[in-house]
């Protein structure tokens, strides 16, 4: 089996080497970049399955690198930073990061998060390969297929990152039911999430930007509680 590849971007060589050591032990292939421009070059040459991206980088910071990658690719990105303010985390998530870890962090937790992100990002390539247990929600003009990670709107594909699709499926599979941010985190992240639950708000905002308005369904906010996927009863 081909090893999954992880690009580690950090200007502290000791930290980068330590992260690489833990990941290599878990049978990942790694490459290290020490600044923003070399990170972009390595991303194109190495074609990683996931990027661990420090924010404070010479040349171009992690935010700039994330923004440029997101114009071309949905490769999973986990930001690593000593900056733990809510603003910094939200900004990283709004730019398209899939997760955010604050330094110093436990290396075992880092590995667990890497594995969880990679599990979520794995896509089954052919719809016809899915069996009768296929996870699909069918609504007027909208088909959400978690088995092969596709969303169709009026038979045309909608492009969205894996985590947004999982949130959409989770909410739409229980129409009109209200879920708290904590319930969404527990279901979609796949492990105990340590951090601010405003991450859910960021993903909901991004998800709404991908969903066209429709008269029969919508993603609504229940103030003070959480979110629900409203479907008109016929």
C-alpha positions in Angstrom: 0.0 0.0 0.0 1.3 3.4 -0.9 2.1 5.6 2.0 0.1 8.8 2.7 2.2 11.9 2.3 2.3 14.8 4.8 4.0 18.1 4.2 5.3 19.7 7.4 5.8 23.5 7.2 7.6 25.1 10.2 10.6 27.4 10.4 11.7 25.7 13.6 13.7 22.8 12.3 13.7 21.0 15.7 9.9 21.0 15.9 9.5 20.0 12.3 11.9 17.0 12.7 10.1 15.9 15.9 6.7 16.0 14.1 8.2 14.1 11.2 9.6 11.5 13.6 6.2 10.8 15.1 4.5 10.6 11.7 7.1 8.4 10.1 6.6 6.0 13.1 2.9 5.8 12.0 4.0 4.9 8.4 3.5 8.3 6.8 5.9 9.7 4.3 6.9 13.3 5.2 8.6 16.3 3.7 9.6 19.5 5.5 9.6 23.1 4.3 10.9 26.0 6.4 9.3 29.1 4.8 6.2 30.2 2.9 7.6 30.1 -0.7 9.3 26.7 -0.3 6.0 25.4 1.2 4.2 26.3 -2.0 6.9 24.7 -4.1 6.9 21.5 -2.0 3.1 21.4 -2.1 3.2 21.3 -5.9 6.1 18.9 -6.2 5.3 16.5 -3.3 1.5 16.5 -3.8 0.8 15.7 -0.1 -2.4 14.2 1.3 -2.3 16.7 4.2 -0.4 19.8 5.1 0.7 20.7 8.7 1.1 24.5 8.4 2.7 26.8 10.9 1.4 30.4 10.8 4.5 32.4 11.7 6.7 31.8 8.6 9.4 33.8 6.8 8.7 34.9 3.2 4.9 34.3 3.4 3.0 33.5 6.6 0.8 30.5 7.0 -2.4 32.5 6.3 -1.0 33.6 2.9 0.1 30.1 2.1 -3.3 28.7 3.0 -5.1 31.3 0.9 -3.0 30.5 -2.2 -3.4 26.8 -1.8 -7.1 27.1 -1.5 -7.4 28.9 -4.8 -6.3 25.6 -6.5 -6.8 22.7 -4.1 -8.9 21.2 -1.3 -6.0 19.3 0.2 -6.6 19.1 4.0 -4.7 21.7 6.0 -4.1 21.7 9.8 -2.6 24.9 11.1 -0.1 24.8 13.9 0.5 28.0 15.9 1.5 29.4 19.3 -1.2 32.1 18.6 -4.2 30.8 20.5 -6.6 33.8 20.3 -10.1 33.0 19.0 -9.5 35.6 16.2 -6.5 33.7 14.9 -8.2 30.3 14.9 -11.3 31.7 13.2 -9.2 33.5 10.6 -7.4 30.3 9.8 -10.6 28.3 9.5 -12.2 31.0 7.3 -9.3 30.9 5.0 -10.0 27.2 4.5 -8.0 25.3 7.2 -9.5 22.0 8.3 -8.2 22.1 11.9 -6.1 24.3 14.2 -3.7 23.1 16.9 -2.1 25.4 19.5 1.6 25.0 20.3 2.9 23.4 22.4 0.7 20.3 21.7 0.8 16.7 22.6 2.3 14.7 19.7 -0.1 11.8 20.2 -3.1 14.1 19.9 -1.5 15.6 16.7 -1.2 12.2 15.2 -4.8 11.3 16.2 -6.0 14.5 14.5 -4.0 13.8 11.4 -5.5 10.4 11.1 -9.0 11.7 11.7 -8.6 14.4 9.0 -7.3 11.9 6.5 -10.2 9.5 7.2 -12.6 12.3 6.5 -10.9 13.3 3.3 -10.8 9.8 1.7 -13.3 9.7 -1.2 -14.7 6.7 -2.8 -14.2 7.3 -6.6 -17.2 5.5 -8.1 -20.8 5.9 -7.1 -21.8 2.6 -8.7 -19.5 0.8 -6.3 -21.6 1.7 -3.3 -23.8 -1.0 -1.9 -27.3 -0.9 -0.6 -26.0 0.7 2.6 -25.0 3.8 0.7 -25.4 7.0 2.8 -27.6 9.3 0.8 -30.0 12.1 1.5 -32.4 13.0 -1.3 -34.3 16.3 -1.3 -35.9 18.4 -3.9 -33.1 19.3 -6.4 -30.5 18.2 -3.9 -28.7 14.8 -3.4 -26.1 14.5 -0.6 -24.0 11.3 -0.9 -21.7 10.6 2.0 -20.6 7.3 0.5 -18.7 8.9 -2.4 -18.6 12.5 -1.1 -20.7 14.1 -3.7 -23.4 16.8 -3.6 -25.6 17.3 -6.6 -27.9 20.3 -7.1 -30.3 20.0 -10.0 -28.1 17.2 -11.3 -25.0 19.4 -11.3 -22.1 18.8 -8.8 -21.4 21.2 -6.0 -17.8 21.5 -5.0 -17.2 21.7 -1.2 -14.5 20.4 1.2 -15.1 17.1 2.9 -15.9 18.5 6.3 -18.5 20.9 5.0 -20.1 18.0 3.2 -20.1 15.9 6.3 -21.8 18.7 8.3 -24.4 19.0 5.5 -25.1 15.3 5.5 -25.3 15.2 9.3 -27.9 18.0 9.5 -29.9 17.0 6.4 -30.2 13.4 7.5 -32.2 14.5 10.5 -34.4 17.2 8.9 -35.8 19.9 11.2 -33.9 18.6 14.2 -31.9 21.1 16.1 -28.2 20.3 16.9 -25.9 22.1 19.2 -22.4 23.1 18.1 -21.0 20.4 20.5 -23.2 17.7 18.9 -22.0 18.7 15.4 -18.3 18.7 16.6 -18.7 15.3 18.1 -20.3 13.8 15.0 -18.1 15.4 12.3 -14.7 15.8 13.8 -14.6 12.1 14.9 -12.7 12.8 18.1 -12.9 14.9 21.2 -12.4 18.4 19.9 -10.3 20.7 22.1 -10.9 24.3 21.3 -13.5 26.9 20.6 -16.8 25.6 19.2 -17.0 28.7 17.0 -15.3 26.5 14.4 -18.7 25.2 13.7 -20.0 28.7 12.9 -17.1 29.2 10.4 -17.9 26.0 8.6 -21.7 26.7 8.5 -20.9 30.1 7.0 -18.7 28.5 4.3 -21.3 25.8 3.7 -24.1 28.4 3.2 -21.9 30.1 0.6 -21.9 26.8 -1.4 -25.6 26.1 -1.1 -28.0 27.8 -3.5 -31.2 29.2 -2.0 -34.2 26.9 -2.3 -37.8 27.2 -1.5 -38.1 23.7 0.0 -35.1 23.6 2.3 -32.5 25.8 4.1 -29.8 25.7 6.7 -31.0 27.8 9.6 -29.6 29.1 12.8 -31.5 28.5 16.1 -30.2 31.3 18.2 -28.7 30.3 21.5 -28.8 26.6 20.6 -27.2 25.7 17.3 -28.3 24.8 13.8 -30.9 22.7 11.8 -31.6 21.8 8.3 -35.2 22.9 7.6 -37.2 20.9 5.1 -40.8 22.0 4.2 -43.3 19.3 5.0 -45.5 18.4 2.1 
